[in-house]
């Protein structure tokens, strides 16, 4: 498998050569030169690790011992059951795909537990630089803590995550974990990561790697649970299913787009945003317009204005030459227009919508969901059609957002075992300004 840049000017490379990379040398993101097709009937009865190996081996065909890595990753011990991502049928045609069963209670664990093993088996010393709006940071840190030759520098928006999310990250005392709280919003954290990656000499000298969803391995790992969800929700391969996906940085739903291109019978991908509705505006109108300010909401992991993985989708639509032109226009004017594809529909959810959806899900099915999942359920049901099957992707355990659950239901959500006193643990982080030079100095002094 060869990987090329979305902007078309970087040399094609194998997966093992891009494993540790974020951005390509031309500023774009790596994508497969061709999306592989699969015969889905041969995959239906496979266990999760067997399915993951069959999917991932098509993208990671030069990774030694990939089968062992995959089977060591997707275990009942790590994810609570052999199913890894269990599907709950709420009623005929309406399903919830459980993605919060990993060590940090968020869907990011599904990809980052794999990525941690891939990084370590590469045998290279690595300084991992990432940005998080809430869940990526803890999932990456738990996957990489204590791993030989790896240090983690994770940027998060200062005081813009839930207390649970902050405690998950900042309470880690491992010497290879460095948390940096940026005075700003997630977009500022993401911009700093891109600026450091753009300094090719610094990146090479300090072996900077990426764990954000700009890393292709994360996208590939997330493709797997779309197949798993489809097989669990259907009886035969002639059925079509729609997926409702809460969306911030576009990585999770882009994995669904890849699964559809691979041959999975996905009818529609339902994109749900919160009040930061840049992507909803695009899929409704064809106008992609980055906001100057990000609204702080009760689904904070989606408080994003610049969706990095959207560039991969645009590349699939119009090709790399056009991507370079559109991103020049985006840099100059803050927007561009492009007719959206028919495989997506979208919608927007507000704080009031989240509270109402959490209450409805509990009263109707006895299920407590987190506010991001509530965004997905609300917009998914808004687009649901009679006779169609809808799978809503869970984002995180409700325990991570107790204030919103308390507001909706009048009580705190249950805490999984081991997380009872998380916020009372000692925490450590370093607060920094939006300054790439200062970030580089910190990395140099701690690498």
Buried (B, 14 or more C-beta within 10 A) or exposed (E): BEBBBBBBBBEEBBBBBBBBBBBBBBBBBBBBEEBBEBEBEEBBEBBBBBBBBBBBBBBBEEBEEBBEBBBBBBBEEBBBEEBBBBBBBBEEBBBBBBBBBBBBBBBBBBBBBBBBBBBBBBEEEBBBBBBBBBBBBBBBBBBBBEBEBBBBBBBBBBEBBBEBBBBBBBBBEBEBBBBBBBEBBBBBBBBBBBBBBBBEEBBEEBBBBBBBBBBBBBBBBBBBBBBBBBBBBBEEBEEEBBBBBBBBBBBBBBBBBBBBBBBBBBBBBBBBBBBBBBBBBBBBEEEBBBBEEBEEBBBBBBBBBBBBBBBBBBBBEBEBEBBBEBBEBBEEEEBBEBEBEEBBBBBBBBBEBBBBBBBBBBEEBEBBBBBBBBBBBBBBBBBBEEEBBBBBBBBBBBBBBBEBBEBBBEEEBEBEEEBEEBBEEEBEBEEBEBBBEEBBEBBEEEB
